[in-house]
Amino acid sequence: MWGVASPGRSVTVEFGGMVRTVQAGRAGEWRVELGPLDASAIGRELLVQDDAGETVKFKNVLVGEVWLCSGQSNMEYTMRKNSKFDTVEEAGDAEIRLFLVGTHYSRRETRGVWTPAVGEGLRAFSAPGYFFAKELHDRLHVPVGVIANAVPGSAIEPFLGDSGKFYTTMVKPLAPYGIRGFCWYQGETNCFENDTVAYPGKMKKLIEGWRGIWEGADLPFYFVQIAPFYYSKSSGGSQAHSVESEADFWGAQEKALALPNTGMVVTSDLVDSLQDLHPGHKRTVGRRLALWALAKDYGQEVAYSGPVFKSLVVKGRKIGLVFNEVGSGLISHNGKALDWFEVAGPDGKFVPAKAKIDGGDKVVLSSGVKDPKVVRFGWNEAAQPNLFNKEGLPAMPFRVNVD
């Protein structure tokens, strides 16, 4: 808990049977930390007062898990836009609390209120953020709060460091509010600019910077791989794009997985039209983000990732691929032959490869390439591959040199 009072005033915070008192500094700033509290869906009063009698009361305060959901338009995508559920009223839950950060706030403070996830407050809120919270609430049976500060059309740069305008006005003022971790869905704007070389460094700076101001070097950071889209046919951005430009950007996003306590949601199957930059399957995006949190932060035994390339072995004109995160086994999601596997030889020309599942974690490729040098999977903006694990999670695209 922190705030501003008259300089030198004694400020007392009372909640849940705990009392904390601190003296405001020369600029009036003060901060106290409450001890651990059990999760509770019973609304209680939080009282803040100084020794001059000024009092602020917050009523109906719950105790539970809190996450920050950020990014650009696909994270901002509101519940009122979402067509993949029947009605907002059916989706609502008063034990889920929402805090929507606007873009007009000052550098010193963020004004707003926690609202129950019902009615108009829910309609205006991030659909991925809400469905992430709902999955956690349904599985953990505790209140869940979500803070959303996504900005449509934004690149990653404004969220970085002290120079970024959104960092200054929409991120830093939120810290060090007690949170469990971060969810991030951004990249389309940077993909339009073919920002594949520098983007991994920017992600590293963002993740480490946010963890720094929240004083939690190990805070989990889960992000969403941008969905397939016809970048090569779009007029957006200032750069030309090939059908592989987005795949190269996927590779740039994946590099953030080298940082500890990170995870990535694959969305290759969540597109109805490759001309739609904002696919409507936000319930599934939120659920897949939650699976990472449930498995890694809450100790639940759930599959959280689709198959991820591990290694390969070349034997003649066949290539054996081994995958991690196969769950209870690999499958073709639609029952058809596996697709979007390609092999290139010394000439660099890729040809489709026939692919068959071999055992629980292997795929064997056959092609006419005598001396394979590169193998890739789903490496195209239009790729919606059918390789999944039996838990229903799609395989991560990859491109690997044979050496």
C-alpha positions in Angstrom: 0.0 0.0 0.0 1.4 3.4 -0.9 0.3 7.0 -1.4 0.8 10.6 -0.6 0.0 12.6 2.6 1.1 15.8 4.1 4.9 15.6 4.8 5.7 14.2 8.2 2.2 12.9 8.9 1.7 9.5 10.5 -0.3 7.2 8.2 -2.0 4.1 9.4 -3.4 1.3 7.2 -5.9 -1.3 8.6 -7.1 -4.4 6.9 -7.8 -8.0 7.8 -6.8 -7.6 11.4 -3.5 -6.0 10.5 -2.4 -2.5 11.4 0.6 -0.8 9.8 1.8 2.7 10.6 4.4 4.8 8.8 5.6 8.4 8.6 5.2 10.3 5.3 8.5 11.5 3.9 9.5 15.0 2.9 7.6 14.9 -0.3 4.6 13.3 1.5 5.3 9.8 0.0 4.5 6.8 2.2 4.5 3.0 1.8 3.6 0.0 4.0 3.6 -3.7 3.4 0.9 -6.0 4.8 1.7 -9.5 5.8 0.4 -12.6 4.0 -3.3 -13.0 3.9 -5.5 -16.0 3.1 -7.5 -15.8 -0.1 -11.0 -14.6 0.7 -14.2 -13.9 -1.3 -15.7 -12.0 1.7 -15.7 -8.3 1.0 -14.0 -6.4 3.9 -13.1 -2.7 4.6 -9.7 -1.3 4.1 -9.0 1.9 6.1 -6.3 4.4 5.6 -6.0 7.5 7.9 -3.4 10.0 9.0 -2.9 11.6 12.4 -4.8 14.7 11.3 -8.0 12.7 10.9 -8.1 12.5 7.1 -9.6 9.1 6.2 -10.0 7.0 3.1 -12.1 3.8 3.1 -12.3 1.1 0.5 -15.2 -1.3 0.9 -15.9 -4.8 -0.5 -12.2 -5.6 -0.8 -11.3 -9.2 -1.6 -8.1 -11.1 -1.3 -6.8 -13.3 -4.1 -4.5 -13.6 -7.1 -3.6 -10.5 -9.2 -2.0 -10.4 -12.7 -1.2 -7.6 -15.1 -2.3 -8.1 -18.7 -0.6 -5.8 -21.3 0.2 -5.4 -25.0 -1.6 -3.9 -28.0 -4.9 -4.3 -29.7 -5.3 -8.1 -29.4 -4.9 -7.9 -25.6 -7.1 -4.7 -25.5 -9.7 -6.5 -27.6 -12.8 -6.0 -25.4 -15.4 -8.4 -24.3 -18.1 -6.5 -26.2 -16.2 -7.3 -29.4 -15.8 -11.0 -28.6 -18.1 -13.3 -30.5 -16.9 -16.6 -29.2 -19.3 -16.7 -26.3 -23.0 -16.2 -25.9 -23.5 -13.2 -23.7 -21.5 -11.0 -21.3 -24.0 -11.8 -18.6 -23.2 -15.5 -18.9 -19.5 -14.8 -18.7 -19.6 -12.5 -15.7 -18.3 -13.4 -12.2 -18.3 -11.0 -9.2 -15.3 -12.8 -7.7 -13.2 -11.7 -10.6 -12.2 -8.0 -10.2 -11.1 -5.8 -13.1 -8.9 -2.7 -13.1 -8.8 -0.9 -16.5 -6.0 1.6 -17.0 -6.7 4.4 -19.5 -4.1 6.3 -21.6 -4.7 9.7 -20.1 -3.3 9.3 -16.6 -0.6 11.4 -15.0 2.9 10.1 -14.3 2.4 10.1 -10.5 -0.8 8.1 -10.1 -3.3 6.0 -11.9 -6.8 6.7 -11.0 -9.5 4.1 -11.3 -11.5 1.5 -9.3 -11.6 -2.2 -9.1 -14.9 -3.3 -10.5 -16.6 -6.7 -10.4 -16.5 -8.6 -13.7 -20.1 -8.0 -14.6 -22.1 -5.6 -16.8 -20.6 -2.6 -18.5 -17.3 -2.9 -16.6 -16.8 -6.4 -18.1 -17.9 -5.3 -21.6 -15.2 -2.7 -21.7 -12.5 -5.0 -20.4 -9.8 -7.1 -22.2 -11.3 -10.4 -23.4 -8.0 -12.4 -23.1 -7.5 -10.8 -19.7 -10.9 -11.8 -18.4 -10.8 -15.3 -19.8 -7.4 -15.8 -18.3 -8.8 -14.7 -14.9 -11.9 -16.9 -15.3 -9.8 -20.0 -15.9 -7.7 -19.3 -12.8 -10.8 -18.7 -10.8 -12.6 -21.8 -11.9 -9.5 -23.9 -11.2 -8.2 -22.3 -8.0 -11.6 -21.3 -6.4 -10.2 -18.0 -5.1 -10.8 -14.4 -6.2 -8.7 -13.2 -9.1 -7.9 -9.6 -10.1 -6.7 -8.5 -13.5 -5.1 -5.1 -14.3 -5.3 -4.3 -18.0 -3.2 -1.5 -19.7 -3.0 -2.6 -23.3 -2.8 0.1 -26.0 -4.2 -0.6 -29.5 -1.7 -0.2 -32.3 1.3 0.2 -30.0 4.8 -1.0 -30.7 6.8 -2.5 -27.8 9.0 0.6 -27.5 6.6 2.9 -25.5 6.4 0.2 -22.8 10.2 0.2 -22.3 12.1 2.0 -19.6 11.7 5.5 -18.4 11.6 7.0 -21.9 8.5 5.1 -23.1 5.4 7.1 -22.7 3.2 4.1 -21.8 5.8 2.9 -19.4 5.9 6.3 -17.7 2.1 6.8 -17.5 0.6 3.3 -17.5 3.1 0.8 -16.2 5.4 2.5 -13.6 2.5 4.1 -11.6 1.1 0.6 -11.0 4.3 -0.7 -9.3 4.8 -2.1 -6.8 1.2 -3.2 -6.5 1.2 -6.9 -5.4 0.9 -9.1 -8.4 1.7 -12.7 -9.2 2.9 -12.1 -12.8 2.4 -10.7 -16.3 0.6 -11.6 -19.5 1.7 -9.9 -22.7 0.1 -10.0 -26.2 1.9 -7.7 -28.6 4.0 -7.8 -31.7 1.9 -7.0 -34.8 3.1 -3.4 -35.1 6.7 -4.5 -34.8 6.2 -7.3 -37.3 4.9 -4.8 -39.8 8.3 -3.1 -39.4 10.2 -6.4 -39.9 11.7 -5.8 -36.4 13.1 -9.3 -36.1 16.7 -8.6 -35.2 16.1 -6.1 -32.4 12.8 -7.4 -31.0 14.4 -10.1 -28.8 16.5 -7.5 -27.0 13.5 -5.3 -26.5 11.5 -8.2 -25.0 14.4 -8.9 -22.7 14.5 -5.2 -21.6 10.8 -5.1 -21.1 10.7 -8.3 -19.0 13.7 -7.5 -16.8 12.6 -3.8 -16.5 9.1 -4.7 -15.3 10.4 -7.3 -12.9 12.7 -4.7 -11.6 10.1 -2.1 -10.7 7.9 -4.8 -9.2 10.9 -6.0 -7.1 10.4 -9.6 -8.3 13.3 -10.9 -10.4 11.4 -14.2 -10.8 7.9 -12.9 -11.6 6.5 -15.1 -14.4 6.0 -13.5 -17.8 3.7 -15.3 -20.3 3.2 -14.0 -23.8 1.3 -14.8 -27.0 2.8 -15.5 -30.3 1.1 -13.3 -32.9 -1.5 -15.2 -35.1 -1.1 -16.0 -38.8 -2.0 -13.1 -41.0 -1.4 -12.0 -44.6 1.4 -9.5 -43.9 2.7 -10.0 -47.4 -0.7 -8.8 -48.8 -1.2 -5.9 -46.4 -0.4 -2.3 -46.8 0.4 -1.8 -43.1 3.8 -0.6 -42.0 6.6 0.9 -44.0 8.3 -2.4 -45.0 7.8 -5.0 -47.7 7.0 -8.5 -46.5 7.4 -12.0 -47.8 5.3 -14.9 -46.8 8.1 -15.8 -44.3 8.4 -12.4 -42.7 5.9 -13.2 -39.9 7.5 -16.6 -39.3 10.9 -14.8 -38.8 9.1 -12.6 -36.3 7.8 -15.7 -34.5 11.4 -16.8 -34.2 12.2 -13.4 -32.7 9.4 -13.8 -30.2 10.5 -17.3 -29.3 13.9 -16.1 -28.2 12.3 -14.6 -25.0 11.8 -18.2 -23.8 15.5 -18.2 -23.0 14.7 -16.0 -20.0 13.7 -17.7 -16.8 10.0 -18.1 -15.9 8.7 -17.3 -19.4 6.2 -19.2 -21.5 4.6 -18.6 -24.9 1.1 -19.4 -26.2 0.9 -20.6 -29.9 -2.1 -19.3 -31.8 -1.6 -20.9 -35.2 -5.0 -22.6 -35.0 -7.0 -19.6 -33.8 -7.6 -17.8 -37.1 -10.8 -17.9 -39.1 -9.5 -15.5 -41.8 -5.9 -14.7 -42.7 -7.1 -11.2 -43.5 -8.2 -10.6 -39.9 -5.4 -9.1 -37.7 -7.7 -9.5 -34.7 -9.0 -13.1 -34.5 -12.0 -13.5 -32.2 -10.9 -16.6 -30.3 -9.9 -14.7 -27.2 -11.4 -17.3 -24.8 -8.9 -19.8 -26.0 -6.0 -17.3 -25.8 -6.9 -16.5 -22.2 -7.3 -20.2 -21.3 -3.9 -21.1 -22.8 -2.2 -18.3 -20.9 -3.8 -19.6 -17.7 -2.5 -23.1 -18.4 1.0 -21.8 -18.1 0.2 -20.1 -14.8 -1.6 -23.1 -13.4 1.2 -25.5 -14.3 4.2 -23.3 -13.4 2.9 -21.1 -10.6 0.1 -23.0 -8.9 1.5 -26.5 -9.1 -1.4 -28.1 -11.1 -0.8 -31.0 -13.3 -2.1 -29.7 -16.6 -0.6 -29.6 -20.1 0.4 -26.1 -20.8 2.3 -26.2 -24.1 2.0 -27.8 -27.5 4.9 -29.9 -29.0 8.2 -28.1 -29.1 11.1 -29.2 -31.4 13.9 -30.8 -29.4 16.3 -32.6 -31.8 16.7 -34.4 -35.2 18.6 -37.3 -36.7 19.2 -37.7 -40.4 19.3 -41.3 -41.9 19.6 -41.3 -45.6 16.7 -39.3 -47.0 14.7 -39.6 -43.8 14.8 -37.2 -40.9 13.6 -38.1 -37.4 12.3 -35.2 -35.3 12.0 -35.5 -31.5 9.6 -33.2 -29.6 9.2 -32.0 -26.1 5.9 -31.1 -24.5 4.0 -33.9 -26.2 1.6 -34.5 -23.3 0.1 -37.9 -23.7 1.2 -38.1 -27.4 1.3 -36.5 -30.8 -1.7 -36.4 -33.1 -2.9 -34.9 -36.3 -5.6 -32.5 -35.1 -7.9 -33.0 -38.1 -7.0 -36.6 -38.8 -5.3 -35.8 -42.1 -1.7 -36.2 -43.1 0.7 -33.9 -41.2 1.4 -30.7 -43.1 3.7 -27.7 -43.3 7.0 -29.7 -42.9 9.6 -28.6 -45.4 13.2 -29.5 -46.2 15.9 -27.7 -48.1 19.2 -28.9 -49.5 22.4 -27.0 -50.3 20.5 -24.9 -52.9 18.3 -23.5 -50.2 15.1 -24.4 -52.0 12.4 -25.8 -49.7 10.2 -28.7 -50.8 7.3 -30.2 -48.9 8.1 -33.3 -46.8 5.9 -36.2 -46.0 5.6 -36.5 -42.3 4.4 -39.4 -40.1 4.1 -39.7 -36.3 6.4 -42.4 -35.0 5.7 -43.3 -31.3 4.7 -40.8 -28.7 7.2 -38.0 -29.3 8.7 -38.4 -32.8 7.8 -37.4 -36.4 9.7 -38.9 -39.4 10.1 -36.9 -42.5 10.6 -38.2 -46.0 11.6 -36.0 -48.9 13.5 -36.1 -52.2 16.3 -34.0 -50.8 19.6 -36.0 -50.9 21.6 -33.7 -48.6 19.2 -31.9 -46.2 20.5 -28.7 -44.7 17.5 -27.0 -43.2 14.2 -28.3 -41.8 11.3 -26.0 -41.0 7.7 -26.4 -39.8 4.9 -24.0 -40.1 7.3 -21.3 -41.3 4.8 -19.3 -43.3 2.3 -16.5 -42.5 -0.5 -18.8 -43.8 0.5 -21.9 -41.9 -2.1 -23.4 -39.6 -0.5 -26.8 -39.1 -2.3 -29.9 -37.8 0.4 -31.3 -35.5 -0.9 -31.1 -31.9 -0.5 -33.0 -28.7 -3.5 -35.1 -27.5 -4.3 -32.3 -25.0 -5.3 -30.1 -27.9 -2.4 -27.7 -28.0 -0.7 -26.9 -31.3 3.0 -27.4 -32.1 5.4 -24.4 -32.1 6.7 -23.4 -35.5 10.5 -23.9 -36.0 13.3 -23.6 -38.4 16.5 -25.5 -37.7 19.8 -26.1 -39.5 20.9 -29.7 -40.0 24.5 -30.0 -38.7 
